[in-house]
Amino acid sequence: MKKFVWMTLILIAITTTVGWADDTEIYGTITNPDLEPNILIVFDSSGSMSTTDVPGTPYDSATVYSGSYSASAVYERYWSWGSWSYQWRILAADVAS
């Protein structure tokens, strides 16, 4: 019986292969243009999407905003411990980036 178990384990170890892949490989070069894309649609019904992530007033396109910020840059808000307030810093220098 022990011999059968060992032979089975050795057979499984020899015949199985390990596949290493990264999710960024889907953005690589298309080698086969006839290949149909894989599509995944996820419906989240957990209730976590009903919360407001960014509190405050929404963007109003009719308002003229002033300041030294670039209109084509993307900014992120972060907490500055030095000034004990929220600050803005550039996340991407251009929206197209």
Biopython code that builds the backbone (N, CA, C, O; Angstrom):
import numpy as np
from Bio.PDB.StructureBuilder import StructureBuilder

atoms = [
    (1, "MET", "N", (0.811, -1.190, 0.000)),
    (1, "MET", "CA", (0.000, 0.000, 0.000)),
    (1, "MET", "C", (0.859, 1.261, 0.000)),
    (1, "MET", "O", (0.552, 2.234, -0.689)),
    (2, "LYS", "N", (1.952, 1.232, 0.791)),
    (2, "LYS", "CA", (2.846, 2.379, 0.829)),
    (2, "LYS", "C", (3.487, 2.620, -0.539)),
    (2, "LYS", "O", (3.682, 3.762, -0.956)),
    (3, "LYS", "N", (3.804, 1.539, -1.217)),
    (3, "LYS", "CA", (4.433, 1.661, -2.530)),
    (3, "LYS", "C", (3.465, 2.325, -3.509)),
    (3, "LYS", "O", (3.885, 3.142, -4.329)),
    (4, "PHE", "N", (2.187, 1.989, -3.435)),
    (4, "PHE", "CA", (1.173, 2.591, -4.307)),
    (4, "PHE", "C", (1.027, 4.087, -4.036)),
    (4, "PHE", "O", (0.911, 4.876, -4.974)),
    (5, "VAL", "N", (1.031, 4.478, -2.775)),
    (5, "VAL", "CA", (0.902, 5.895, -2.409)),
    (5, "VAL", "C", (2.108, 6.676, -2.914)),
    (5, "VAL", "O", (1.959, 7.758, -3.482)),
    (6, "TRP", "N", (3.311, 6.123, -2.706)),
    (6, "TRP", "CA", (4.515, 6.809, -3.175)),
    (6, "TRP", "C", (4.542, 6.925, -4.692)),
    (6, "TRP", "O", (4.916, 7.969, -5.227)),
    (7, "MET", "N", (4.159, 5.885, -5.377)),
    (7, "MET", "CA", (4.145, 5.923, -6.850)),
    (7, "MET", "C", (3.123, 6.952, -7.342)),
    (7, "MET", "O", (3.373, 7.652, -8.323)),
    (8, "THR", "N", (1.981, 7.047, -6.669)),
    (8, "THR", "CA", (0.961, 8.029, -7.043)),
    (8, "THR", "C", (1.477, 9.451, -6.826)),
    (8, "THR", "O", (1.288, 10.309, -7.689)),
    (9, "LEU", "N", (2.118, 9.712, -5.701)),
    (9, "LEU", "CA", (2.672, 11.033, -5.429)),
    (9, "LEU", "C", (3.763, 11.409, -6.429)),
    (9, "LEU", "O", (3.818, 12.552, -6.883)),
    (10, "ILE", "N", (4.623, 10.464, -6.771)),
    (10, "ILE", "CA", (5.679, 10.726, -7.753)),
    (10, "ILE", "C", (5.075, 10.994, -9.122)),
    (10, "ILE", "O", (5.533, 11.887, -9.833)),
    (11, "LEU", "N", (4.063, 10.240, -9.497)),
    (11, "LEU", "CA", (3.401, 10.439, -10.780)),
    (11, "LEU", "C", (2.733, 11.818, -10.850)),
    (11, "LEU", "O", (2.809, 12.492, -11.877)),
    (12, "ILE", "N", (2.088, 12.230, -9.773)),
    (12, "ILE", "CA", (1.461, 13.558, -9.731)),
    (12, "ILE", "C", (2.511, 14.648, -9.807)),
    (12, "ILE", "O", (2.319, 15.636, -10.516)),
    (13, "ALA", "N", (3.619, 14.493, -9.093)),
    (13, "ALA", "CA", (4.678, 15.498, -9.094)),
    (13, "ALA", "C", (5.321, 15.636, -10.463)),
    (13, "ALA", "O", (5.714, 16.737, -10.848)),
    (14, "ILE", "N", (5.434, 14.550, -11.199)),
    (14, "ILE", "CA", (6.071, 14.587, -12.518)),
    (14, "ILE", "C", (5.144, 15.171, -13.573)),
    (14, "ILE", "O", (5.597, 15.900, -14.455)),
    (15, "THR", "N", (3.862, 14.864, -13.496)),
    (15, "THR", "CA", (2.949, 15.253, -14.569)),
    (15, "THR", "C", (2.337, 16.641, -14.405)),
    (15, "THR", "O", (1.795, 17.187, -15.366)),
    (16, "THR", "N", (2.412, 17.219, -13.216)),
    (16, "THR", "CA", (1.830, 18.553, -13.050)),
    (16, "THR", "C", (2.851, 19.620, -13.408)),
    (16, "THR", "O", (4.051, 19.447, -13.196)),
    (17, "THR", "N", (2.360, 20.719, -13.953)),
    (17, "THR", "CA", (3.228, 21.842, -14.291)),
    (17, "THR", "C", (2.739, 23.083, -13.563)),
    (17, "THR", "O", (1.565, 23.194, -13.210)),
    (18, "VAL", "N", (3.648, 24.000, -13.348)),
    (18, "VAL", "CA", (3.328, 25.239, -12.671)),
    (18, "VAL", "C", (3.284, 26.342, -13.713)),
    (18, "VAL", "O", (4.213, 26.491, -14.507)),
    (19, "GLY", "N", (2.206, 27.115, -13.712)),
    (19, "GLY", "CA", (2.094, 28.237, -14.633)),
    (19, "GLY", "C", (2.192, 29.540, -13.875)),
    (19, "GLY", "O", (1.418, 29.787, -12.950)),
    (20, "TRP", "N", (3.137, 30.375, -14.261)),
    (20, "TRP", "CA", (3.306, 31.674, -13.622)),
    (20, "TRP", "C", (2.828, 32.744, -14.581)),
    (20, "TRP", "O", (3.302, 32.829, -15.715)),
    (21, "ALA", "N", (1.902, 33.550, -14.133)),
    (21, "ALA", "CA", (1.381, 34.619, -14.971)),
    (21, "ALA", "C", (1.108, 35.834, -14.101)),
    (21, "ALA", "O", (0.914, 35.731, -12.890)),
    (22, "ASP", "N", (1.099, 36.977, -14.751)),
    (22, "ASP", "CA", (0.821, 38.227, -14.068)),
    (22, "ASP", "C", (-0.361, 38.881, -14.758)),
    (22, "ASP", "O", (-0.552, 38.720, -15.964)),
    (23, "ASP", "N", (-1.147, 39.615, -13.999)),
    (23, "ASP", "CA", (-2.324, 40.236, -14.612)),
    (23, "ASP", "C", (-1.949, 41.322, -15.617)),
    (23, "ASP", "O", (-2.783, 41.712, -16.434)),
    (24, "THR", "N", (-0.723, 41.813, -15.575)),
    (24, "THR", "CA", (-0.310, 42.835, -16.536)),
    (24, "THR", "C", (0.034, 42.245, -17.905)),
    (24, "THR", "O", (0.256, 42.994, -18.856)),
    (25, "GLU", "N", (0.081, 40.948, -18.016)),
    (25, "GLU", "CA", (0.393, 40.322, -19.293)),
    (25, "GLU", "C", (-0.722, 40.515, -20.315)),
    (25, "GLU", "O", (-0.497, 40.328, -21.511)),
    (26, "ILE", "N", (-1.903, 40.881, -19.870)),
    (26, "ILE", "CA", (-2.993, 41.104, -20.814)),
    (26, "ILE", "C", (-2.792, 42.396, -21.600)),
    (26, "ILE", "O", (-3.451, 42.610, -22.618)),
    (27, "TYR", "N", (-1.877, 43.267, -21.133)),
    (27, "TYR", "CA", (-1.625, 44.521, -21.822)),
    (27, "TYR", "C", (-0.455, 44.409, -22.798)),
    (27, "TYR", "O", (-0.033, 45.414, -23.369)),
    (28, "GLY", "N", (0.061, 43.228, -22.991)),
    (28, "GLY", "CA", (1.218, 43.039, -23.859)),
    (28, "GLY", "C", (0.868, 43.134, -25.330)),
    (28, "GLY", "O", (-0.236, 43.527, -25.706)),
    (29, "THR", "N", (1.821, 42.772, -26.136)),
    (29, "THR", "CA", (1.662, 42.821, -27.587)),
    (29, "THR", "C", (0.658, 41.776, -28.039)),
    (29, "THR", "O", (0.680, 40.639, -27.567)),
    (30, "ILE", "N", (-0.212, 42.156, -28.942)),
    (30, "ILE", "CA", (-1.196, 41.229, -29.486)),
    (30, "ILE", "C", (-0.507, 40.378, -30.544)),
    (30, "ILE", "O", (-0.078, 40.891, -31.577)),
    (31, "THR", "N", (-0.400, 39.080, -30.288)),
    (31, "THR", "CA", (0.270, 38.181, -31.227)),
    (31, "THR", "C", (-0.719, 37.516, -32.170)),
    (31, "THR", "O", (-0.338, 37.057, -33.247)),
    (32, "ASN", "N", (-1.987, 37.461, -31.774)),
    (32, "ASN", "CA", (-2.997, 36.847, -32.616)),
    (32, "ASN", "C", (-4.203, 37.781, -32.669)),
    (32, "ASN", "O", (-5.018, 37.770, -31.747)),
    (33, "PRO", "N", (-4.342, 38.597, -33.732)),
    (33, "PRO", "CA", (-5.448, 39.555, -33.788)),
    (33, "PRO", "C", (-6.823, 38.893, -33.944)),
    (33, "PRO", "O", (-7.844, 39.550, -33.741)),
    (34, "ASP", "N", (-6.865, 37.613, -34.300)),
    (34, "ASP", "CA", (-8.137, 36.913, -34.456)),
    (34, "ASP", "C", (-8.660, 36.360, -33.140)),
    (34, "ASP", "O", (-9.761, 35.812, -33.092)),
    (35, "LEU", "N", (-7.884, 36.495, -32.079)),
    (35, "LEU", "CA", (-8.265, 35.974, -30.784)),
    (35, "LEU", "C", (-9.377, 36.826, -30.182)),
    (35, "LEU", "O", (-9.250, 38.048, -30.103)),
    (36, "GLU", "N", (-10.457, 36.191, -29.760)),
    (36, "GLU", "CA", (-11.580, 36.896, -29.149)),
    (36, "GLU", "C", (-11.197, 37.369, -27.745)),
    (36, "GLU", "O", (-10.513, 36.644, -27.022)),
    (37, "PRO", "N", (-11.622, 38.563, -27.348)),
    (37, "PRO", "CA", (-11.272, 39.053, -26.013)),
    (37, "PRO", "C", (-12.065, 38.344, -24.921)),
    (37, "PRO", "O", (-13.190, 37.894, -25.141)),
    (38, "ASN", "N", (-11.467, 38.255, -23.760)),
    (38, "ASN", "CA", (-12.147, 37.726, -22.577)),
    (38, "ASN", "C", (-12.756, 38.902, -21.835)),
    (38, "ASN", "O", (-12.071, 39.894, -21.585)),
    (39, "ILE", "N", (-14.012, 38.810, -21.484)),
    (39, "ILE", "CA", (-14.716, 39.898, -20.816)),
    (39, "ILE", "C", (-15.304, 39.375, -19.514)),
    (39, "ILE", "O", (-15.908, 38.303, -19.473)),
    (40, "LEU", "N", (-15.117, 40.153, -18.449)),
    (40, "LEU", "CA", (-15.664, 39.806, -17.148)),
    (40, "LEU", "C", (-16.518, 40.971, -16.676)),
    (40, "LEU", "O", (-16.035, 42.099, -16.581)),
    (41, "ILE", "N", (-17.770, 40.707, -16.384)),
    (41, "ILE", "CA", (-18.677, 41.720, -15.861)),
    (41, "ILE", "C", (-19.008, 41.335, -14.429)),
    (41, "ILE", "O", (-19.440, 40.215, -14.158)),
    (42, "VAL", "N", (-18.800, 42.280, -13.510)),
    (42, "VAL", "CA", (-19.035, 42.023, -12.097)),
    (42, "VAL", "C", (-20.154, 42.932, -11.617)),
    (42, "VAL", "O", (-20.088, 44.149, -11.788)),
    (43, "PHE", "N", (-21.170, 42.351, -11.023)),
    (43, "PHE", "CA", (-22.258, 43.110, -10.416)),
    (43, "PHE", "C", (-22.076, 43.040, -8.908)),
    (43, "PHE", "O", (-22.157, 41.966, -8.311)),
    (44, "ASP", "N", (-21.829, 44.196, -8.299)),
    (44, "ASP", "CA", (-21.603, 44.256, -6.863)),
    (44, "ASP", "C", (-22.911, 44.609, -6.170)),
    (44, "ASP", "O", (-23.397, 45.734, -6.283)),
    (45, "SER", "N", (-23.471, 43.658, -5.463)),
    (45, "SER", "CA", (-24.713, 43.897, -4.739)),
    (45, "SER", "C", (-24.480, 43.870, -3.231)),
    (45, "SER", "O", (-25.415, 43.652, -2.461)),
    (46, "SER", "N", (-23.228, 44.092, -2.808)),
    (46, "SER", "CA", (-22.908, 43.980, -1.386)),
    (46, "SER", "C", (-23.314, 45.194, -0.581)),
    (46, "SER", "O", (-23.361, 45.129, 0.647)),
    (47, "GLY", "N", (-23.611, 46.308, -1.246)),
    (47, "GLY", "CA", (-23.980, 47.516, -0.523)),
    (47, "GLY", "C", (-22.816, 48.434, -0.265)),
    (47, "GLY", "O", (-23.017, 49.566, 0.175)),
    (48, "SER", "N", (-21.589, 47.981, -0.528)),
    (48, "SER", "CA", (-20.421, 48.831, -0.291)),
    (48, "SER", "C", (-20.320, 49.959, -1.304)),
    (48, "SER", "O", (-19.627, 50.946, -1.057)),
    (49, "MET", "N", (-20.990, 49.835, -2.427)),
    (49, "MET", "CA", (-20.925, 50.882, -3.440)),
    (49, "MET", "C", (-21.887, 52.031, -3.161)),
    (49, "MET", "O", (-21.899, 53.015, -3.901)),
    (50, "SER", "N", (-22.684, 51.925, -2.117)),
    (50, "SER", "CA", (-23.645, 52.978, -1.819)),
    (50, "SER", "C", (-23.048, 54.088, -0.956)),
    (50, "SER", "O", (-23.714, 55.093, -0.706)),
    (51, "THR", "N", (-21.815, 53.928, -0.501)),
    (51, "THR", "CA", (-21.183, 54.947, 0.321)),
    (51, "THR", "C", (-20.538, 56.016, -0.548)),
    (51, "THR", "O", (-20.171, 55.755, -1.694)),
    (52, "THR", "N", (-20.401, 57.203, -0.007)),
    (52, "THR", "CA", (-19.748, 58.299, -0.711)),
    (52, "THR", "C", (-18.266, 58.272, -0.388)),
    (52, "THR", "O", (-17.884, 58.374, 0.778)),
    (53, "ASP", "N", (-17.427, 58.136, -1.406)),
    (53, "ASP", "CA", (-15.987, 58.056, -1.187)),
    (53, "ASP", "C", (-15.355, 59.424, -0.977)),
    (53, "ASP", "O", (-14.470, 59.579, -0.135)),
    (54, "VAL", "N", (-15.799, 60.410, -1.733)),
    (54, "VAL", "CA", (-15.209, 61.736, -1.664)),
    (54, "VAL", "C", (-16.261, 62.709, -1.155)),
    (54, "VAL", "O", (-17.143, 63.106, -1.916)),
    (55, "PRO", "N", (-16.192, 63.097, 0.099)),
    (55, "PRO", "CA", (-17.181, 64.051, 0.607)),
    (55, "PRO", "C", (-16.898, 65.451, 0.070)),
    (55, "PRO", "O", (-15.767, 65.771, -0.294)),
    (56, "GLY", "N", (-17.904, 66.249, 0.028)),
    (56, "GLY", "CA", (-17.733, 67.622, -0.426)),
    (56, "GLY", "C", (-18.632, 67.918, -1.605)),
    (56, "GLY", "O", (-19.439, 67.088, -2.024)),
    (57, "THR", "N", (-18.478, 69.101, -2.121)),
    (57, "THR", "CA", (-19.307, 69.522, -3.237)),
    (57, "THR", "C", (-18.764, 68.944, -4.538)),
    (57, "THR", "O", (-17.549, 68.873, -4.720)),
    (58, "PRO", "N", (-19.629, 68.538, -5.427)),
    (58, "PRO", "CA", (-19.164, 67.983, -6.702)),
    (58, "PRO", "C", (-18.647, 69.079, -7.627)),
    (58, "PRO", "O", (-18.876, 70.265, -7.390)),
    (59, "TYR", "N", (-17.961, 68.677, -8.661)),
    (59, "TYR", "CA", (-17.417, 69.610, -9.640)),
    (59, "TYR", "C", (-18.553, 70.269, -10.403)),
    (59, "TYR", "O", (-19.505, 69.610, -10.823)),
    (60, "ASP", "N", (-18.437, 71.591, -10.576)),
    (60, "ASP", "CA", (-19.424, 72.362, -11.321)),
    (60, "ASP", "C", (-18.722, 73.008, -12.501)),
    (60, "ASP", "O", (-17.860, 73.866, -12.313)),
    (61, "SER", "N", (-19.081, 72.605, -13.727)),
    (61, "SER", "CA", (-18.405, 73.132, -14.918)),
    (61, "SER", "C", (-18.713, 74.602, -15.158)),
    (61, "SER", "O", (-17.973, 75.264, -15.886)),
    (62, "ALA", "N", (-19.780, 75.135, -14.571)),
    (62, "ALA", "CA", (-20.116, 76.555, -14.749)),
    (62, "ALA", "C", (-19.294, 77.459, -13.827)),
    (62, "ALA", "O", (-19.260, 78.673, -14.028)),
    (63, "THR", "N", (-18.642, 76.891, -12.832)),
    (63, "THR", "CA", (-17.845, 77.675, -11.892)),
    (63, "THR", "C", (-16.453, 77.896, -12.450)),
    (63, "THR", "O", (-15.839, 76.978, -12.993)),
    (64, "VAL", "N", (-15.956, 79.120, -12.314)),
    (64, "VAL", "CA", (-14.583, 79.435, -12.711)),
    (64, "VAL", "C", (-13.711, 79.271, -11.474)),
    (64, "VAL", "O", (-13.819, 80.041, -10.520)),
    (65, "TYR", "N", (-12.856, 78.269, -11.499)),
    (65, "TYR", "CA", (-11.984, 77.999, -10.371)),
    (65, "TYR", "C", (-10.685, 78.774, -10.554)),
    (65, "TYR", "O", (-10.165, 78.867, -11.666)),
    (66, "SER", "N", (-10.165, 79.323, -9.474)),
    (66, "SER", "CA", (-8.931, 80.098, -9.569)),
    (66, "SER", "C", (-7.833, 79.394, -8.786)),
    (66, "SER", "O", (-8.097, 78.496, -7.987)),
    (67, "GLY", "N", (-6.617, 79.810, -9.026)),
    (67, "GLY", "CA", (-5.482, 79.221, -8.330)),
    (67, "GLY", "C", (-4.338, 78.985, -9.289)),
    (67, "GLY", "O", (-4.423, 79.318, -10.471)),
    (68, "SER", "N", (-3.287, 78.419, -8.783)),
    (68, "SER", "CA", (-2.093, 78.192, -9.588)),
    (68, "SER", "C", (-2.009, 76.763, -10.099)),
    (68, "SER", "O", (-0.917, 76.269, -10.379)),
    (69, "TYR", "N", (-3.140, 76.099, -10.223)),
    (69, "TYR", "CA", (-3.155, 74.714, -10.672)),
    (69, "TYR", "C", (-3.280, 74.638, -12.179)),
    (69, "TYR", "O", (-3.882, 75.513, -12.801)),
    (70, "SER", "N", (-2.717, 73.603, -12.768)),
    (70, "SER", "CA", (-2.792, 73.387, -14.211)),
    (70, "SER", "C", (-4.106, 72.690, -14.550)),
    (70, "SER", "O", (-4.525, 71.766, -13.853)),
    (71, "ALA", "N", (-4.748, 73.136, -15.618)),
    (71, "ALA", "CA", (-6.024, 72.548, -16.024)),
    (71, "ALA", "C", (-5.855, 71.155, -16.611)),
    (71, "ALA", "O", (-6.817, 70.387, -16.646)),
    (72, "SER", "N", (-4.657, 70.809, -17.074)),
    (72, "SER", "CA", (-4.453, 69.509, -17.704)),
    (72, "SER", "C", (-3.826, 68.482, -16.755)),
    (72, "SER", "O", (-3.621, 67.335, -17.152)),
    (73, "ALA", "N", (-3.522, 68.862, -15.524)),
    (73, "ALA", "CA", (-2.890, 67.945, -14.571)),
    (73, "ALA", "C", (-3.938, 67.231, -13.723)),
    (73, "ALA", "O", (-5.084, 67.668, -13.615)),
    (74, "VAL", "N", (-3.514, 66.127, -13.128)),
    (74, "VAL", "CA", (-4.360, 65.368, -12.209)),
    (74, "VAL", "C", (-3.753, 65.514, -10.815)),
    (74, "VAL", "O", (-2.567, 65.248, -10.617)),
    (75, "TYR", "N", (-4.565, 65.933, -9.859)),
    (75, "TYR", "CA", (-4.097, 66.170, -8.502)),
    (75, "TYR", "C", (-4.718, 65.164, -7.541)),
    (75, "TYR", "O", (-5.797, 64.624, -7.786)),
    (76, "GLU", "N", (-4.009, 64.929, -6.444)),
    (76, "GLU", "CA", (-4.549, 64.102, -5.373)),
    (76, "GLU", "C", (-4.463, 64.876, -4.066)),
    (76, "GLU", "O", (-3.538, 65.659, -3.851)),
    (77, "ARG", "N", (-5.428, 64.649, -3.209)),
    (77, "ARG", "CA", (-5.474, 65.321, -1.918)),
    (77, "ARG", "C", (-4.853, 64.414, -0.873)),
    (77, "ARG", "O", (-5.149, 63.220, -0.821)),
    (78, "TYR", "N", (-3.992, 64.982, -0.042)),
    (78, "TYR", "CA", (-3.347, 64.198, 1.008)),
    (78, "TYR", "C", (-3.279, 65.020, 2.287)),
    (78, "TYR", "O", (-3.392, 66.246, 2.257)),
    (79, "TRP", "N", (-3.095, 64.340, 3.400)),
    (79, "TRP", "CA", (-3.011, 65.005, 4.694)),
    (79, "TRP", "C", (-1.566, 65.395, 4.959)),
    (79, "TRP", "O", (-0.676, 64.545, 4.937)),
    (80, "SER", "N", (-1.331, 66.678, 5.209)),
    (80, "SER", "CA", (-0.001, 67.180, 5.521)),
    (80, "SER", "C", (0.118, 67.353, 7.030)),
    (80, "SER", "O", (-0.575, 68.179, 7.624)),
    (81, "TRP", "N", (0.991, 66.578, 7.640)),
    (81, "TRP", "CA", (1.182, 66.666, 9.087)),
    (81, "TRP", "C", (1.904, 67.950, 9.462)),
    (81, "TRP", "O", (1.747, 68.442, 10.579)),
    (82, "GLY", "N", (2.703, 68.506, 8.531)),
    (82, "GLY", "CA", (3.439, 69.733, 8.815)),
    (82, "GLY", "C", (2.522, 70.937, 8.987)),
    (82, "GLY", "O", (2.706, 71.740, 9.902)),
    (83, "SER", "N", (1.537, 71.061, 8.107)),
    (83, "SER", "CA", (0.603, 72.186, 8.205)),
    (83, "SER", "C", (-0.710, 71.793, 8.870)),
    (83, "SER", "O", (-1.587, 72.634, 9.068)),
    (84, "TRP", "N", (-0.841, 70.535, 9.210)),
    (84, "TRP", "CA", (-2.019, 70.001, 9.880)),
    (84, "TRP", "C", (-3.295, 70.305, 9.085)),
    (84, "TRP", "O", (-4.311, 70.719, 9.643)),
    (85, "SER", "N", (-3.212, 70.089, 7.779)),
    (85, "SER", "CA", (-4.362, 70.330, 6.910)),
    (85, "SER", "C", (-4.205, 69.482, 5.645)),
    (85, "SER", "O", (-3.158, 68.879, 5.407)),
    (86, "TYR", "N", (-5.258, 69.451, 4.853)),
    (86, "TYR", "CA", (-5.191, 68.746, 3.580)),
    (86, "TYR", "C", (-4.491, 69.611, 2.547)),
    (86, "TYR", "O", (-4.698, 70.823, 2.497)),
    (87, "GLN", "N", (-3.662, 68.984, 1.724)),
    (87, "GLN", "CA", (-2.932, 69.663, 0.656)),
    (87, "GLN", "C", (-3.205, 68.941, -0.656)),
    (87, "GLN", "O", (-3.742, 67.833, -0.662)),
    (88, "TRP", "N", (-2.839, 69.565, -1.754)),
    (88, "TRP", "CA", (-2.981, 68.963, -3.074)),
    (88, "TRP", "C", (-1.606, 68.824, -3.692)),
    (88, "TRP", "O", (-0.781, 69.731, -3.589)),
    (89, "ARG", "N", (-1.353, 67.686, -4.339)),
    (89, "ARG", "CA", (-0.107, 67.483, -5.068)),
    (89, "ARG", "C", (-0.420, 66.827, -6.406)),
    (89, "ARG", "O", (-1.459, 66.190, -6.573)),
    (90, "ILE", "N", (0.498, 66.995, -7.356)),
    (90, "ILE", "CA", (0.285, 66.463, -8.706)),
    (90, "ILE", "C", (0.452, 64.952, -8.705)),
    (90, "ILE", "O", (1.468, 64.423, -8.254)),
    (91, "LEU", "N", (-0.560, 64.270, -9.217)),
    (91, "LEU", "CA", (-0.497, 62.827, -9.368)),
    (91, "LEU", "C", (-0.002, 62.478, -10.772)),
    (91, "LEU", "O", (0.815, 61.572, -10.938)),
    (92, "ALA", "N", (-0.502, 63.200, -11.785)),
    (92, "ALA", "CA", (-0.045, 63.043, -13.171)),
    (92, "ALA", "C", (0.037, 64.438, -13.785)),
    (92, "ALA", "O", (-0.876, 65.245, -13.610)),
    (93, "ALA", "N", (1.096, 64.722, -14.486)),
    (93, "ALA", "CA", (1.299, 66.052, -15.043)),
    (93, "ALA", "C", (0.352, 66.350, -16.193)),
    (93, "ALA", "O", (0.084, 67.513, -16.497)),
    (94, "ASP", "N", (-0.155, 65.302, -16.832)),
    (94, "ASP", "CA", (-1.063, 65.495, -17.964)),
    (94, "ASP", "C", (-2.188, 64.475, -17.857)),
    (94, "ASP", "O", (-1.954, 63.328, -17.476)),
    (95, "VAL", "N", (-3.383, 64.878, -18.184)),
    (95, "VAL", "CA", (-4.541, 63.992, -18.096)),
    (95, "VAL", "C", (-4.385, 62.800, -19.035)),
    (95, "VAL", "O", (-4.855, 61.703, -18.732)),
    (96, "ALA", "N", (-3.741, 63.010, -20.149)),
    (96, "ALA", "CA", (-3.574, 61.946, -21.138)),
    (96, "ALA", "C", (-2.536, 60.914, -20.712)),
    (96, "ALA", "O", (-2.437, 59.864, -21.347)),
    (97, "SER", "N", (-1.766, 61.168, -19.671)),
    (97, "SER", "CA", (-0.710, 60.229, -19.239)),
    (97, "SER", "C", (-1.266, 59.015, -18.578)),
    (97, "SER", "O", (-0.510, 58.137, -18.162)),
]
sb = StructureBuilder()
sb.init_structure("model")
sb.init_model(0)
sb.init_chain("A")
sb.init_seg("    ")
for serial, (resi, resn, name, xyz) in enumerate(atoms, 1):
    if name == "N":
        sb.init_residue(resn, " ", resi, " ")
    sb.init_atom(name, np.array(xyz, "f"), 0.0, 1.0, " ", f" {name:<3s}", serial, name[0])
structure = sb.get_structure()
